[in-house]
Amino acid sequence: MKQARRLLGVLTGLFALVILADPVAAQSSVNEELIFGLNRKLLYVAVPITVLVEGILIYTVYRFRDNDDPKPTQENRRLEITWTVATAIILLFVGLASYQVLGSPFIGGATATAGDGSQANLMELSYDYPGAKGPADPDEAVQVEVDAMKYQWQFNHQNPGGQNVGETGTLVIPEGRTVYLHVTSQDWLHAVHVPGLGLKQDAFPGQYNTIVTKATERGSYQLYCAEYCGVGHSNMLGTVEVVSQEEYQQYLQENSGSGGNSSGGNSSGNASGNASGNASLVAA
């Protein structure tokens, strides 16, 4: 009996240690904060259940280890009602906690704005594809087009001056501002994955998928292609640079006209994009 109590005490102590060791360091983005927050809530539910079940199992094995004539468990209606109600409460908690996170635009994706949708607030995109969703207030958010192709990334920024800023391989975004990323592909399936910022979204040819983020910590973050896309998949890497608002404005000014899709509009961008995509498929 003493050994069973010791084991139960050890398990309870481990659970208390997990609670006390709850990470307090700031997360690098709102997305990551929401994801890790949900993981912690689910951990708080899973650990006590694990401790309880393992404690009962250890106690039962120890208590009846010498029982040569075991008898079946008698029906206990009170016990059955108790664990049924407890299970329902736990599932309700998990469902509500998950819904709060998945319902956030930073996790569940951008939603269309009122009126005629989000098209009126979109930046000038390269292709006339459906799916992109703009912010309700375009002055309060940064918009970037993420164009995937074998085997690199093209990032086109919205420039208030009227000409888009384009760069290959490095995505620069400002700290503390909401950023809309309109993700698409020129050839076939790719996927944007930035683990350090809690971002992941598929890039489909012929449509846009918009994801929303707000970085809260400056620095460099690795970007990967998370969908196998051919022999160059492992080299389809990029970098996300989170800088201050002042540095971001300076970046736009210094790189204005450096290769983004400017006033040519959707039709010319679409034609050139399809041409290059078809050429790359033929070359492959």
ChimeraX commands (.cxc) that place a marker at each C-alpha (Angstrom):
marker #1 position 0.00,0.00,0.00 radius 0.5
marker #1 position 2.84,2.40,0.85 radius 0.5
marker #1 position 4.49,1.76,-2.51 radius 0.5
marker #1 position 1.26,2.51,-4.36 radius 0.5
marker #1 position 0.89,5.76,-2.44 radius 0.5
marker #1 position 4.47,6.70,-3.24 radius 0.5
marker #1 position 3.91,6.09,-6.94 radius 0.5
marker #1 position 0.71,8.13,-6.88 radius 0.5
marker #1 position 2.56,10.91,-5.09 radius 0.5
marker #1 position 5.31,10.89,-7.73 radius 0.5
marker #1 position 2.76,11.16,-10.54 radius 0.5
marker #1 position 0.99,14.00,-8.75 radius 0.5
marker #1 position 4.33,15.78,-8.27 radius 0.5
marker #1 position 5.14,15.47,-11.96 radius 0.5
marker #1 position 1.80,17.03,-12.82 radius 0.5
marker #1 position 2.45,19.91,-10.41 radius 0.5
marker #1 position 5.87,20.39,-11.99 radius 0.5
marker #1 position 4.30,20.67,-15.43 radius 0.5
marker #1 position 1.87,23.31,-14.13 radius 0.5
marker #1 position 4.62,25.32,-12.42 radius 0.5
marker #1 position 6.89,25.06,-15.47 radius 0.5
marker #1 position 4.32,26.70,-17.74 radius 0.5
marker #1 position 6.35,28.71,-20.27 radius 0.5
marker #1 position 6.05,32.47,-19.78 radius 0.5
marker #1 position 8.29,33.58,-22.63 radius 0.5
marker #1 position 6.57,35.73,-25.24 radius 0.5
marker #1 position 5.69,34.00,-28.49 radius 0.5
marker #1 position 6.97,35.30,-31.81 radius 0.5
marker #1 position 3.50,35.86,-33.35 radius 0.5
marker #1 position -0.19,35.92,-32.51 radius 0.5
marker #1 position -0.59,32.65,-34.44 radius 0.5
marker #1 position 1.99,30.86,-32.35 radius 0.5
marker #1 position 0.56,32.27,-29.12 radius 0.5
marker #1 position -2.91,30.95,-29.97 radius 0.5
marker #1 position -1.60,27.51,-30.94 radius 0.5
marker #1 position 0.59,27.07,-27.87 radius 0.5
marker #1 position -2.14,28.45,-25.63 radius 0.5
marker #1 position -4.54,25.78,-26.89 radius 0.5
marker #1 position -1.88,23.09,-26.43 radius 0.5
marker #1 position -1.38,24.15,-22.80 radius 0.5
marker #1 position -5.14,24.03,-22.09 radius 0.5
marker #1 position -5.35,20.54,-23.56 radius 0.5
marker #1 position -2.31,19.52,-21.54 radius 0.5
marker #1 position -4.00,20.68,-18.35 radius 0.5
marker #1 position -6.85,18.29,-19.16 radius 0.5
marker #1 position -4.76,15.37,-20.37 radius 0.5
marker #1 position -2.23,15.24,-17.52 radius 0.5
marker #1 position -4.75,14.87,-14.63 radius 0.5
marker #1 position -6.60,12.17,-16.57 radius 0.5
marker #1 position -3.33,10.35,-17.20 radius 0.5
marker #1 position -2.31,10.62,-13.54 radius 0.5
marker #1 position -5.71,9.35,-12.38 radius 0.5
marker #1 position -5.86,6.40,-14.78 radius 0.5
marker #1 position -2.26,5.34,-14.19 radius 0.5
marker #1 position -2.69,5.73,-10.43 radius 0.5
marker #1 position -5.78,3.51,-10.43 radius 0.5
marker #1 position -4.02,0.97,-12.65 radius 0.5
marker #1 position -0.93,0.80,-10.43 radius 0.5
marker #1 position -3.03,0.57,-7.28 radius 0.5
marker #1 position -5.21,-2.18,-8.75 radius 0.5
marker #1 position -2.23,-4.25,-9.90 radius 0.5
marker #1 position -0.55,-3.91,-6.52 radius 0.5
marker #1 position -3.70,-4.37,-4.42 radius 0.5
marker #1 position -4.88,-7.55,-6.15 radius 0.5
marker #1 position -1.54,-9.04,-7.12 radius 0.5
marker #1 position -2.09,-12.13,-4.94 radius 0.5
marker #1 position -5.79,-12.59,-5.68 radius 0.5
marker #1 position -6.14,-16.14,-6.97 radius 0.5
marker #1 position -9.93,-16.01,-7.08 radius 0.5
marker #1 position -10.93,-12.74,-8.80 radius 0.5
marker #1 position -14.60,-11.86,-8.99 radius 0.5
marker #1 position -16.35,-9.72,-11.61 radius 0.5
marker #1 position -16.99,-6.08,-10.80 radius 0.5
marker #1 position -20.51,-5.40,-9.60 radius 0.5
marker #1 position -22.66,-2.78,-11.32 radius 0.5
marker #1 position -22.25,0.68,-9.81 radius 0.5
marker #1 position -24.74,3.10,-11.34 radius 0.5
marker #1 position -23.40,6.10,-9.41 radius 0.5
marker #1 position -19.88,5.48,-10.69 radius 0.5
marker #1 position -21.07,5.10,-14.29 radius 0.5
marker #1 position -23.07,8.34,-14.13 radius 0.5
marker #1 position -20.06,10.13,-12.63 radius 0.5
marker #1 position -17.57,9.19,-15.35 radius 0.5
marker #1 position -20.15,9.81,-18.09 radius 0.5
marker #1 position -20.81,13.35,-16.82 radius 0.5
marker #1 position -17.06,13.96,-16.31 radius 0.5
marker #1 position -16.34,12.85,-19.87 radius 0.5
marker #1 position -19.04,15.15,-21.25 radius 0.5
marker #1 position -17.63,18.11,-19.32 radius 0.5
marker #1 position -14.11,17.41,-20.59 radius 0.5
marker #1 position -15.25,17.10,-24.20 radius 0.5
marker #1 position -17.25,20.33,-23.86 radius 0.5
marker #1 position -14.18,22.15,-22.54 radius 0.5
marker #1 position -11.96,20.82,-25.34 radius 0.5
marker #1 position -14.56,21.74,-27.97 radius 0.5
marker #1 position -15.01,25.30,-26.71 radius 0.5
marker #1 position -11.27,25.88,-26.32 radius 0.5
marker #1 position -10.60,24.58,-29.84 radius 0.5
marker #1 position -13.45,26.58,-31.36 radius 0.5
marker #1 position -12.14,29.83,-29.86 radius 0.5
marker #1 position -8.76,29.25,-31.51 radius 0.5
marker #1 position -9.97,27.87,-34.84 radius 0.5
marker #1 position -12.47,30.72,-35.12 radius 0.5
marker #1 position -9.70,33.31,-34.98 radius 0.5
marker #1 position -8.75,34.81,-38.38 radius 0.5
marker #1 position -5.10,34.22,-37.44 radius 0.5
marker #1 position -5.72,30.46,-37.39 radius 0.5
marker #1 position -8.89,29.80,-39.38 radius 0.5
marker #1 position -7.92,32.16,-42.18 radius 0.5
marker #1 position -9.22,35.52,-43.35 radius 0.5
marker #1 position -12.94,35.96,-43.89 radius 0.5
marker #1 position -14.65,38.07,-46.51 radius 0.5
marker #1 position -15.51,41.62,-45.53 radius 0.5
marker #1 position -18.99,43.10,-45.68 radius 0.5
marker #1 position -20.61,44.33,-48.86 radius 0.5
marker #1 position -19.22,42.87,-52.07 radius 0.5
marker #1 position -16.67,40.72,-50.23 radius 0.5
marker #1 position -13.01,41.54,-49.92 radius 0.5
marker #1 position -12.15,42.39,-53.51 radius 0.5
marker #1 position -12.39,46.15,-53.03 radius 0.5
marker #1 position -9.68,46.10,-50.37 radius 0.5
marker #1 position -7.23,43.79,-52.11 radius 0.5
marker #1 position -3.81,44.86,-53.28 radius 0.5
marker #1 position -3.09,44.56,-56.99 radius 0.5
marker #1 position -2.44,40.85,-57.43 radius 0.5
marker #1 position -0.57,39.18,-60.28 radius 0.5
marker #1 position -3.34,36.79,-61.31 radius 0.5
marker #1 position -7.07,36.97,-61.73 radius 0.5
marker #1 position -7.60,34.01,-59.38 radius 0.5
marker #1 position -10.40,33.64,-56.82 radius 0.5
marker #1 position -9.93,33.11,-53.10 radius 0.5
marker #1 position -7.93,36.13,-51.93 radius 0.5
marker #1 position -9.52,38.07,-49.07 radius 0.5
marker #1 position -8.49,41.58,-48.11 radius 0.5
marker #1 position -8.66,43.35,-44.74 radius 0.5
marker #1 position -11.70,45.34,-43.67 radius 0.5
marker #1 position -9.45,48.41,-43.39 radius 0.5
marker #1 position -6.59,48.27,-45.91 radius 0.5
marker #1 position -4.81,51.16,-44.17 radius 0.5
marker #1 position -4.46,49.12,-40.98 radius 0.5
marker #1 position -2.89,46.02,-42.56 radius 0.5
marker #1 position 0.00,45.02,-44.80 radius 0.5
marker #1 position -0.72,42.84,-47.82 radius 0.5
marker #1 position 1.83,40.57,-49.51 radius 0.5
marker #1 position 1.37,38.23,-52.45 radius 0.5
marker #1 position 3.26,34.94,-51.99 radius 0.5
marker #1 position 3.88,33.32,-55.38 radius 0.5
marker #1 position 5.32,29.79,-55.30 radius 0.5
marker #1 position 7.12,28.23,-58.24 radius 0.5
marker #1 position 9.66,25.50,-58.84 radius 0.5
marker #1 position 11.77,25.94,-56.72 radius 0.5
marker #1 position 11.62,29.40,-55.19 radius 0.5
marker #1 position 9.35,32.00,-53.62 radius 0.5
marker #1 position 8.37,35.40,-55.02 radius 0.5
marker #1 position 7.01,38.03,-52.60 radius 0.5
marker #1 position 5.16,41.07,-53.93 radius 0.5
marker #1 position 4.41,43.84,-51.43 radius 0.5
marker #1 position 1.71,46.45,-51.53 radius 0.5
marker #1 position 3.39,49.85,-51.84 radius 0.5
marker #1 position 1.30,52.92,-50.92 radius 0.5
marker #1 position 3.21,54.80,-53.63 radius 0.5
marker #1 position 1.46,52.77,-56.34 radius 0.5
marker #1 position 4.22,50.41,-57.47 radius 0.5
marker #1 position 4.59,46.95,-55.98 radius 0.5
marker #1 position 7.86,45.77,-54.49 radius 0.5
marker #1 position 8.99,42.29,-55.47 radius 0.5
marker #1 position 11.69,40.12,-53.96 radius 0.5
marker #1 position 12.70,36.48,-54.32 radius 0.5
marker #1 position 13.54,34.29,-51.34 radius 0.5
marker #1 position 13.12,36.83,-48.51 radius 0.5
marker #1 position 9.83,38.01,-47.07 radius 0.5
marker #1 position 10.06,41.24,-45.06 radius 0.5
marker #1 position 7.14,42.11,-42.76 radius 0.5
marker #1 position 6.73,44.75,-40.03 radius 0.5
marker #1 position 6.52,43.94,-36.35 radius 0.5
marker #1 position 3.22,44.57,-34.57 radius 0.5
marker #1 position 1.04,45.00,-37.69 radius 0.5
marker #1 position -1.51,42.64,-39.16 radius 0.5
marker #1 position -0.18,41.05,-42.35 radius 0.5
marker #1 position -2.34,39.39,-45.03 radius 0.5
marker #1 position -0.46,36.81,-47.12 radius 0.5
marker #1 position -2.18,35.90,-50.41 radius 0.5
marker #1 position -0.67,32.53,-51.32 radius 0.5
marker #1 position -0.78,30.97,-54.79 radius 0.5
marker #1 position 1.32,28.83,-57.13 radius 0.5
marker #1 position 2.51,29.10,-60.72 radius 0.5
marker #1 position 2.84,25.40,-61.46 radius 0.5
marker #1 position 1.64,22.80,-58.96 radius 0.5
marker #1 position 1.06,22.20,-55.25 radius 0.5
marker #1 position 3.43,23.85,-52.77 radius 0.5
marker #1 position 2.96,24.89,-49.13 radius 0.5
marker #1 position 4.21,27.85,-47.11 radius 0.5
marker #1 position 5.49,26.76,-43.70 radius 0.5
marker #1 position 7.13,29.09,-41.16 radius 0.5
marker #1 position 7.29,27.08,-37.90 radius 0.5
marker #1 position 8.77,29.96,-35.91 radius 0.5
marker #1 position 5.70,32.11,-36.60 radius 0.5
marker #1 position 3.09,29.35,-36.51 radius 0.5
marker #1 position 2.24,29.73,-40.23 radius 0.5
marker #1 position 1.29,27.04,-42.73 radius 0.5
marker #1 position -0.82,27.25,-45.88 radius 0.5
marker #1 position -1.09,25.33,-49.15 radius 0.5
marker #1 position -0.28,27.09,-52.41 radius 0.5
marker #1 position -2.60,25.90,-55.20 radius 0.5
marker #1 position -2.33,26.89,-58.87 radius 0.5
marker #1 position -5.39,28.78,-60.04 radius 0.5
marker #1 position -6.51,30.12,-56.66 radius 0.5
marker #1 position -5.42,32.20,-53.66 radius 0.5
marker #1 position -5.40,31.13,-50.02 radius 0.5
marker #1 position -5.15,34.07,-47.62 radius 0.5
marker #1 position -3.56,33.67,-44.19 radius 0.5
marker #1 position -3.27,36.37,-41.54 radius 0.5
marker #1 position -0.48,36.93,-39.03 radius 0.5
marker #1 position 0.92,39.53,-36.67 radius 0.5
marker #1 position 4.56,39.10,-35.69 radius 0.5
marker #1 position 5.41,40.26,-32.17 radius 0.5
marker #1 position 9.15,39.61,-32.09 radius 0.5
marker #1 position 11.78,40.82,-34.54 radius 0.5
marker #1 position 14.22,38.42,-36.10 radius 0.5
marker #1 position 14.79,35.95,-38.94 radius 0.5
marker #1 position 12.57,32.90,-39.38 radius 0.5
marker #1 position 13.09,29.95,-41.72 radius 0.5
marker #1 position 10.48,29.37,-44.44 radius 0.5
marker #1 position 10.03,25.92,-45.96 radius 0.5
marker #1 position 7.98,24.31,-48.67 radius 0.5
marker #1 position 5.94,21.74,-46.73 radius 0.5
marker #1 position 4.56,19.85,-49.76 radius 0.5
marker #1 position 6.77,17.61,-51.87 radius 0.5
marker #1 position 7.02,19.33,-55.25 radius 0.5
marker #1 position 9.83,17.62,-57.16 radius 0.5
marker #1 position 13.56,17.09,-57.17 radius 0.5
marker #1 position 14.29,20.61,-55.91 radius 0.5
marker #1 position 11.83,20.45,-53.00 radius 0.5
marker #1 position 14.50,20.29,-50.28 radius 0.5
marker #1 position 16.11,23.48,-51.62 radius 0.5
marker #1 position 12.86,25.44,-51.82 radius 0.5
marker #1 position 13.68,27.55,-48.80 radius 0.5
marker #1 position 13.14,31.17,-47.85 radius 0.5
marker #1 position 13.54,33.61,-44.98 radius 0.5
marker #1 position 11.01,35.76,-43.16 radius 0.5
marker #1 position 12.51,38.95,-41.75 radius 0.5
marker #1 position 10.46,40.70,-39.06 radius 0.5
marker #1 position 11.60,44.32,-38.79 radius 0.5
marker #1 position 10.35,47.55,-37.22 radius 0.5
marker #1 position 7.73,49.66,-38.98 radius 0.5
marker #1 position 10.38,52.27,-39.83 radius 0.5
marker #1 position 12.68,49.65,-41.34 radius 0.5
marker #1 position 9.80,48.22,-43.34 radius 0.5
marker #1 position 8.92,51.61,-44.83 radius 0.5
marker #1 position 12.57,52.13,-45.66 radius 0.5
marker #1 position 12.65,48.69,-47.31 radius 0.5
marker #1 position 9.67,49.59,-49.52 radius 0.5
marker #1 position 11.24,52.89,-50.55 radius 0.5
marker #1 position 14.63,51.39,-51.32 radius 0.5
marker #1 position 13.20,48.48,-53.32 radius 0.5
marker #1 position 10.36,50.22,-55.14 radius 0.5
marker #1 position 10.34,49.05,-58.75 radius 0.5
marker #1 position 12.73,46.19,-57.98 radius 0.5
marker #1 position 10.75,43.49,-59.73 radius 0.5
marker #1 position 7.22,43.33,-58.37 radius 0.5
marker #1 position 4.14,43.21,-60.53 radius 0.5
marker #1 position 3.28,46.89,-60.93 radius 0.5
marker #1 position 0.60,48.74,-62.85 radius 0.5
marker #1 position 0.28,46.04,-65.49 radius 0.5
marker #1 position -2.65,44.64,-63.56 radius 0.5
marker #1 position -4.10,41.16,-63.25 radius 0.5
marker #1 position -4.36,40.38,-66.94 radius 0.5
marker #1 position -0.72,41.00,-67.81 radius 0.5
marker #1 position 0.48,39.32,-64.63 radius 0.5
marker #1 position -1.74,36.34,-65.31 radius 0.5
marker #1 position -0.45,35.96,-68.83 radius 0.5
marker #1 position 3.20,36.20,-67.81 radius 0.5
marker #1 position 2.66,33.92,-64.81 radius 0.5
marker #1 position 0.91,31.25,-66.85 radius 0.5
marker #1 position 3.56,31.46,-69.55 radius 0.5
marker #1 position 6.41,31.01,-67.08 radius 0.5
marker #1 position 4.55,28.25,-65.26 radius 0.5
marker #1 position 3.87,26.36,-68.50 radius 0.5
marker #1 position 7.46,26.81,-69.56 radius 0.5
marker #1 position 8.71,25.37,-66.29 radius 0.5
marker #1 position 6.36,22.38,-66.62 radius 0.5
marker #1 position 7.59,21.71,-70.15 radius 0.5
marker #1 position 11.19,22.04,-68.99 radius 0.5
marker #1 position 10.54,19.57,-66.22 radius 0.5
marker link #1:1,2 radius 0.2
marker link #1:2,3 radius 0.2
marker link #1:3,4 radius 0.2
marker link #1:4,5 radius 0.2
marker link #1:5,6 radius 0.2
marker link #1:6,7 radius 0.2
marker link #1:7,8 radius 0.2
marker link #1:8,9 radius 0.2
marker link #1:9,10 radius 0.2
marker link #1:10,11 radius 0.2
marker link #1:11,12 radius 0.2
marker link #1:12,13 radius 0.2
marker link #1:13,14 radius 0.2
marker link #1:14,15 radius 0.2
marker link #1:15,16 radius 0.2
marker link #1:16,17 radius 0.2
marker link #1:17,18 radius 0.2
marker link #1:18,19 radius 0.2
marker link #1:19,20 radius 0.2
marker link #1:20,21 radius 0.2
marker link #1:21,22 radius 0.2
marker link #1:22,23 radius 0.2
marker link #1:23,24 radius 0.2
marker link #1:24,25 radius 0.2
marker link #1:25,26 radius 0.2
marker link #1:26,27 radius 0.2
marker link #1:27,28 radius 0.2
marker link #1:28,29 radius 0.2
marker link #1:29,30 radius 0.2
marker link #1:30,31 radius 0.2
marker link #1:31,32 radius 0.2
marker link #1:32,33 radius 0.2
marker link #1:33,34 radius 0.2
marker link #1:34,35 radius 0.2
marker link #1:35,36 radius 0.2
marker link #1:36,37 radius 0.2
marker link #1:37,38 radius 0.2
marker link #1:38,39 radius 0.2
marker link #1:39,40 radius 0.2
marker link #1:40,41 radius 0.2
marker link #1:41,42 radius 0.2
marker link #1:42,43 radius 0.2
marker link #1:43,44 radius 0.2
marker link #1:44,45 radius 0.2
marker link #1:45,46 radius 0.2
marker link #1:46,47 radius 0.2
marker link #1:47,48 radius 0.2
marker link #1:48,49 radius 0.2
marker link #1:49,50 radius 0.2
marker link #1:50,51 radius 0.2
marker link #1:51,52 radius 0.2
marker link #1:52,53 radius 0.2
marker link #1:53,54 radius 0.2
marker link #1:54,55 radius 0.2
marker link #1:55,56 radius 0.2
marker link #1:56,57 radius 0.2
marker link #1:57,58 radius 0.2
marker link #1:58,59 radius 0.2
marker link #1:59,60 radius 0.2
marker link #1:60,61 radius 0.2
marker link #1:61,62 radius 0.2
marker link #1:62,63 radius 0.2
marker link #1:63,64 radius 0.2
marker link #1:64,65 radius 0.2
marker link #1:65,66 radius 0.2
marker link #1:66,67 radius 0.2
marker link #1:67,68 radius 0.2
marker link #1:68,69 radius 0.2
marker link #1:69,70 radius 0.2
marker link #1:70,71 radius 0.2
marker link #1:71,72 radius 0.2
marker link #1:72,73 radius 0.2
marker link #1:73,74 radius 0.2
marker link #1:74,75 radius 0.2
marker link #1:75,76 radius 0.2
marker link #1:76,77 radius 0.2
marker link #1:77,78 radius 0.2
marker link #1:78,79 radius 0.2
marker link #1:79,80 radius 0.2
marker link #1:80,81 radius 0.2
marker link #1:81,82 radius 0.2
marker link #1:82,83 radius 0.2
marker link #1:83,84 radius 0.2
marker link #1:84,85 radius 0.2
marker link #1:85,86 radius 0.2
marker link #1:86,87 radius 0.2
marker link #1:87,88 radius 0.2
marker link #1:88,89 radius 0.2
marker link #1:89,90 radius 0.2
marker link #1:90,91 radius 0.2
marker link #1:91,92 radius 0.2
marker link #1:92,93 radius 0.2
marker link #1:93,94 radius 0.2
marker link #1:94,95 radius 0.2
marker link #1:95,96 radius 0.2
marker link #1:96,97 radius 0.2
marker link #1:97,98 radius 0.2
marker link #1:98,99 radius 0.2
marker link #1:99,100 radius 0.2
marker link #1:100,101 radius 0.2
marker link #1:101,102 radius 0.2
marker link #1:102,103 radius 0.2
marker link #1:103,104 radius 0.2
marker link #1:104,105 radius 0.2
marker link #1:105,106 radius 0.2
marker link #1:106,107 radius 0.2
marker link #1:107,108 radius 0.2
marker link #1:108,109 radius 0.2
marker link #1:109,110 radius 0.2
marker link #1:110,111 radius 0.2
marker link #1:111,112 radius 0.2
marker link #1:112,113 radius 0.2
marker link #1:113,114 radius 0.2
marker link #1:114,115 radius 0.2
marker link #1:115,116 radius 0.2
marker link #1:116,117 radius 0.2
marker link #1:117,118 radius 0.2
marker link #1:118,119 radius 0.2
marker link #1:119,120 radius 0.2
marker link #1:120,121 radius 0.2
marker link #1:121,122 radius 0.2
marker link #1:122,123 radius 0.2
marker link #1:123,124 radius 0.2
marker link #1:124,125 radius 0.2
marker link #1:125,126 radius 0.2
marker link #1:126,127 radius 0.2
marker link #1:127,128 radius 0.2
marker link #1:128,129 radius 0.2
marker link #1:129,130 radius 0.2
marker link #1:130,131 radius 0.2
marker link #1:131,132 radius 0.2
marker link #1:132,133 radius 0.2
marker link #1:133,134 radius 0.2
marker link #1:134,135 radius 0.2
marker link #1:135,136 radius 0.2
marker link #1:136,137 radius 0.2
marker link #1:137,138 radius 0.2
marker link #1:138,139 radius 0.2
marker link #1:139,140 radius 0.2
marker link #1:140,141 radius 0.2
marker link #1:141,142 radius 0.2
marker link #1:142,143 radius 0.2
marker link #1:143,144 radius 0.2
marker link #1:144,145 radius 0.2
marker link #1:145,146 radius 0.2
marker link #1:146,147 radius 0.2
marker link #1:147,148 radius 0.2
marker link #1:148,149 radius 0.2
marker link #1:149,150 radius 0.2
marker link #1:150,151 radius 0.2
marker link #1:151,152 radius 0.2
marker link #1:152,153 radius 0.2
marker link #1:153,154 radius 0.2
marker link #1:154,155 radius 0.2
marker link #1:155,156 radius 0.2
marker link #1:156,157 radius 0.2
marker link #1:157,158 radius 0.2
marker link #1:158,159 radius 0.2
marker link #1:159,160 radius 0.2
marker link #1:160,161 radius 0.2
marker link #1:161,162 radius 0.2
marker link #1:162,163 radius 0.2
marker link #1:163,164 radius 0.2
marker link #1:164,165 radius 0.2
marker link #1:165,166 radius 0.2
marker link #1:166,167 radius 0.2
marker link #1:167,168 radius 0.2
marker link #1:168,169 radius 0.2
marker link #1:169,170 radius 0.2
marker link #1:170,171 radius 0.2
marker link #1:171,172 radius 0.2
marker link #1:172,173 radius 0.2
marker link #1:173,174 radius 0.2
marker link #1:174,175 radius 0.2
marker link #1:175,176 radius 0.2
marker link #1:176,177 radius 0.2
marker link #1:177,178 radius 0.2
marker link #1:178,179 radius 0.2
marker link #1:179,180 radius 0.2
marker link #1:180,181 radius 0.2
marker link #1:181,182 radius 0.2
marker link #1:182,183 radius 0.2
marker link #1:183,184 radius 0.2
marker link #1:184,185 radius 0.2
marker link #1:185,186 radius 0.2
marker link #1:186,187 radius 0.2
marker link #1:187,188 radius 0.2
marker link #1:188,189 radius 0.2
marker link #1:189,190 radius 0.2
marker link #1:190,191 radius 0.2
marker link #1:191,192 radius 0.2
marker link #1:192,193 radius 0.2
marker link #1:193,194 radius 0.2
marker link #1:194,195 radius 0.2
marker link #1:195,196 radius 0.2
marker link #1:196,197 radius 0.2
marker link #1:197,198 radius 0.2
marker link #1:198,199 radius 0.2
marker link #1:199,200 radius 0.2
marker link #1:200,201 radius 0.2
marker link #1:201,202 radius 0.2
marker link #1:202,203 radius 0.2
marker link #1:203,204 radius 0.2
marker link #1:204,205 radius 0.2
marker link #1:205,206 radius 0.2
marker link #1:206,207 radius 0.2
marker link #1:207,208 radius 0.2
marker link #1:208,209 radius 0.2
marker link #1:209,210 radius 0.2
marker link #1:210,211 radius 0.2
marker link #1:211,212 radius 0.2
marker link #1:212,213 radius 0.2
marker link #1:213,214 radius 0.2
marker link #1:214,215 radius 0.2
marker link #1:215,216 radius 0.2
marker link #1:216,217 radius 0.2
marker link #1:217,218 radius 0.2
marker link #1:218,219 radius 0.2
marker link #1:219,220 radius 0.2
marker link #1:220,221 radius 0.2
marker link #1:221,222 radius 0.2
marker link #1:222,223 radius 0.2
marker link #1:223,224 radius 0.2
marker link #1:224,225 radius 0.2
marker link #1:225,226 radius 0.2
marker link #1:226,227 radius 0.2
marker link #1:227,228 radius 0.2
marker link #1:228,229 radius 0.2
marker link #1:229,230 radius 0.2
marker link #1:230,231 radius 0.2
marker link #1:231,232 radius 0.2
marker link #1:232,233 radius 0.2
marker link #1:233,234 radius 0.2
marker link #1:234,235 radius 0.2
marker link #1:235,236 radius 0.2
marker link #1:236,237 radius 0.2
marker link #1:237,238 radius 0.2
marker link #1:238,239 radius 0.2
marker link #1:239,240 radius 0.2
marker link #1:240,241 radius 0.2
marker link #1:241,242 radius 0.2
marker link #1:242,243 radius 0.2
marker link #1:243,244 radius 0.2
marker link #1:244,245 radius 0.2
marker link #1:245,246 radius 0.2
marker link #1:246,247 radius 0.2
marker link #1:247,248 radius 0.2
marker link #1:248,249 radius 0.2
marker link #1:249,250 radius 0.2
marker link #1:250,251 radius 0.2
marker link #1:251,252 radius 0.2
marker link #1:252,253 radius 0.2
marker link #1:253,254 radius 0.2
marker link #1:254,255 radius 0.2
marker link #1:255,256 radius 0.2
marker link #1:256,257 radius 0.2
marker link #1:257,258 radius 0.2
marker link #1:258,259 radius 0.2
marker link #1:259,260 radius 0.2
marker link #1:260,261 radius 0.2
marker link #1:261,262 radius 0.2
marker link #1:262,263 radius 0.2
marker link #1:263,264 radius 0.2
marker link #1:264,265 radius 0.2
marker link #1:265,266 radius 0.2
marker link #1:266,267 radius 0.2
marker link #1:267,268 radius 0.2
marker link #1:268,269 radius 0.2
marker link #1:269,270 radius 0.2
marker link #1:270,271 radius 0.2
marker link #1:271,272 radius 0.2
marker link #1:272,273 radius 0.2
marker link #1:273,274 radius 0.2
marker link #1:274,275 radius 0.2
marker link #1:275,276 radius 0.2
marker link #1:276,277 radius 0.2
marker link #1:277,278 radius 0.2
marker link #1:278,279 radius 0.2
marker link #1:279,280 radius 0.2
marker link #1:280,281 radius 0.2
marker link #1:281,282 radius 0.2
marker link #1:282,283 radius 0.2
marker link #1:283,284 radius 0.2
view
